Amino acid sequence: MAEKLKIGLFGFGCVGQGLYHVLNNSTGFKASLECIVVKDKTKKRPIASELISYNKWDVLDNGDISVVVELIDDAEEAFEIVSEAMRRGKHVVTANKKMLALHLNELYALQNKFKVSLLYEAAACGSIPIIRTLEEYFDNEDLKRVTGIFNGTTNFILTQTINERISYPDALLLSQEKGFAESDPTNDVEGYDPKYKAVILALHAFGKIIDEDKVLNLGITTLQDEDIQYASEKGYKIKLMPVIERLDDDKFSVFVAPRFISKNSQLYNVDSEFNGVIVEGKFSGEQFLQGRGAGSLPTGAAVLSDVSALSYGYRYEFKKYAQSQHVEFTNEVMVEIYLRYNNPADLEMFDFKEINQKYTEEKYSYVVGTINLNELRTKRKYILDNKLFISLVSNKLTLIVKTPVVEKGVVEEKSKILIQ
Ligand SMILES: NC(=O)c1ccc[n+]([C@@H]2O[C@H](COP(=O)([O-])OP(=O)(O)OC[C@H]3O[C@@H](n4cnc5c(N)ncnc54)[C@H](OP(=O)(O)O)[C@@H]3O)[C@@H](O)[C@H]2O)c1
């Protein structure tokens, strides 16, 4: 019989209020909300003031509270709260992808040390149950790929640019007016948000905690009308897509970049603020999940599902973590990209291994070719500073294998490309 949990909640914004609503309107599951900690003393709250506190110790020091739900918008303060709660033997539910991606190692260790559960379904793709799908259903099957649309704000903007043919700045403005994009949209439009989610999912898909600093995130800030026209003429849509992909038995890669996708992709019709996730198993093939990736009630529902799971003692088992210690993250991968550039000097900056298409006119030049992902990563600043636009044109990734060769007593590295 499930025990009735006593909850301490941090944050009463979009998701906190969503959780409050779903908790009070769920028929099957009951939990008692003991205290809600917020920050701003001047804000009017739509709930009884007895529940509200401005002091985190009211929750952390309360021995009756066994579950902390962390829904604040400050990643470093969230880490302080979550780690202290775990040290005090409390289970934690959080939606904070940035905090998780930046501190997965410490949080993983704290769970084991203090024998508590940390659940975070809402942190990756909102209401889509992707973490538990990876943890429970795919706990033993080797995965080939997890990809999709993990960010609703950029998907809304990109949908407007392609479907309504409006420019990127206008689409961004519209998404801000509709409340999808924040006034500072950097996290979304530069691809940090989907990168954090990809780092979290990489742990559950491939069992590795990777340094988010090593993961390339290219966003959509440099998208111009010519790129939109190129995609439209070829019948493509542009989606910002994280890729978490196994390259061989020992290596996998993770990165975030725009991608042209055609009508035969499951993601082609995942438009506006919706998210979609594709999981490809070694034996089961492709699975596709679609749903709301953000928003008060969908995200609140994902948090409630985690709280409910705690009532029957659920915790992530991280089976892939134990199975995958030989697996390594790499950026040594060839990718096929479209690069729109301004002048020949831009193109000279990039060492393409192969160029399949080249188009040059006074105001619009592009190439389509294959290039090392690591090269894109090291040139990220140049790409942004010079407003170049990059989009993947296919989902073929090719691992570069470096084999040492001995020539005249000198050990050199020779690169060989393995086609999957
Ligand atoms: N919004 C979404 O759809 C969505 C989806 C998935 C995940 N998330 C994640 O969920 C978390 C919350 O997002 P949100 O959209 O609900 O944010 P939000 O609407 O901006 O609300 C943030 C809340 O956190 C409180 N807060 C900030 N610093 C605090 C502190 N030091 N101590 C106590 N309370 C503090 C704020 O207090 P005041 O009310 O006093 O200002 C506010 O209630 C974030 O990590 C976000 O990435 C959001």
The ligand as a MOL file (V3000), in Angstrom:
LIG
                    3D

  0  0  0     0  0            999 V3000
M  V30 BEGIN CTAB
M  V30 COUNTS 48 52 0 0 0
M  V30 BEGIN ATOM
M  V30 1 N 8.1840 26.2930 -17.7100 0
M  V30 2 C 8.2070 25.0980 -18.2580 0
M  V30 3 O 7.3670 24.7500 -19.1020 0
M  V30 4 C 9.2580 24.0990 -17.8490 0
M  V30 5 C 9.2910 22.8450 -18.4720 0
M  V30 6 C 10.2340 21.9050 -18.0530 0
M  V30 7 C 11.1260 22.2310 -17.0610 0
M  V30 8 N 11.0940 23.4820 -16.4970 0 CHG=1
M  V30 9 C 12.0500 23.7780 -15.4210 0
M  V30 10 O 11.3230 23.9460 -14.2100 0
M  V30 11 C 11.9780 24.8930 -13.3680 0
M  V30 12 C 10.9990 26.0010 -13.0080 0
M  V30 13 O 10.6000 26.6470 -14.1770 0
M  V30 14 P 9.3680 27.6840 -14.1820 0
M  V30 15 O 9.0690 27.9400 -15.6150 0
M  V30 16 O 8.2840 27.2090 -13.2880 0 CHG=-1
M  V30 17 O 10.0580 28.9890 -13.5540 0
M  V30 18 P 9.3450 30.3560 -13.0950 0
M  V30 19 O 7.9520 30.4320 -13.6070 0
M  V30 20 O 10.2770 31.4460 -13.4260 0
M  V30 21 O 9.2500 30.2160 -11.5020 0
M  V30 22 C 10.3930 30.1390 -10.7140 0
M  V30 23 C 10.0010 30.0340 -9.2620 0
M  V30 24 O 11.1920 29.7850 -8.5120 0
M  V30 25 C 11.1760 30.6370 -7.3740 0
M  V30 26 N 12.5580 30.8630 -6.9250 0
M  V30 27 C 13.6050 31.3810 -7.6220 0
M  V30 28 N 14.7270 31.3630 -6.8570 0
M  V30 29 C 14.3700 30.8390 -5.6610 0
M  V30 30 C 15.0610 30.5540 -4.4570 0
M  V30 31 N 16.3600 30.8190 -4.3350 0
M  V30 32 N 14.3750 29.9980 -3.4260 0
M  V30 33 C 13.0450 29.7220 -3.5360 0
M  V30 34 N 12.3280 29.9590 -4.6590 0
M  V30 35 C 12.9800 30.5090 -5.7090 0
M  V30 36 C 10.4670 31.8950 -7.8340 0
M  V30 37 O 10.0260 32.5640 -6.6900 0
M  V30 38 P 9.1100 33.8800 -6.7490 0
M  V30 39 O 7.7340 33.3690 -7.1060 0
M  V30 40 O 9.1610 34.4090 -5.3700 0
M  V30 41 O 9.7000 34.7540 -7.7970 0
M  V30 42 C 9.3440 31.2920 -8.6880 0
M  V30 43 O 8.2410 30.9240 -7.8880 0
M  V30 44 C 13.2020 25.3740 -14.1600 0
M  V30 45 O 14.3090 24.6240 -13.7910 0
M  V30 46 C 12.8300 25.0660 -15.6040 0
M  V30 47 O 13.9570 24.8530 -16.4240 0
M  V30 48 C 10.1790 24.4230 -16.8700 0
M  V30 END ATOM
M  V30 BEGIN BOND
M  V30 1 1 1 2
M  V30 2 2 2 3
M  V30 3 1 2 4
M  V30 4 1 4 5
M  V30 5 2 4 48
M  V30 6 2 5 6
M  V30 7 1 6 7
M  V30 8 2 7 8
M  V30 9 1 8 9
M  V30 10 1 8 48
M  V30 11 1 9 10
M  V30 12 1 9 46
M  V30 13 1 10 11
M  V30 14 1 11 12
M  V30 15 1 11 44
M  V30 16 1 12 13
M  V30 17 1 13 14
M  V30 18 2 14 15
M  V30 19 1 14 16
M  V30 20 1 14 17
M  V30 21 1 17 18
M  V30 22 2 18 19
M  V30 23 1 18 20
M  V30 24 1 18 21
M  V30 25 1 21 22
M  V30 26 1 22 23
M  V30 27 1 23 24
M  V30 28 1 23 42
M  V30 29 1 24 25
M  V30 30 1 25 26
M  V30 31 1 25 36
M  V30 32 1 26 27
M  V30 33 1 26 35
M  V30 34 2 27 28
M  V30 35 1 28 29
M  V30 36 1 29 30
M  V30 37 2 29 35
M  V30 38 1 30 31
M  V30 39 2 30 32
M  V30 40 1 32 33
M  V30 41 2 33 34
M  V30 42 1 34 35
M  V30 43 1 36 37
M  V30 44 1 36 42
M  V30 45 1 37 38
M  V30 46 2 38 39
M  V30 47 1 38 40
M  V30 48 1 38 41
M  V30 49 1 42 43
M  V30 50 1 44 45
M  V30 51 1 44 46
M  V30 52 1 46 47
M  V30 END BOND
M  V30 END CTAB
M  END
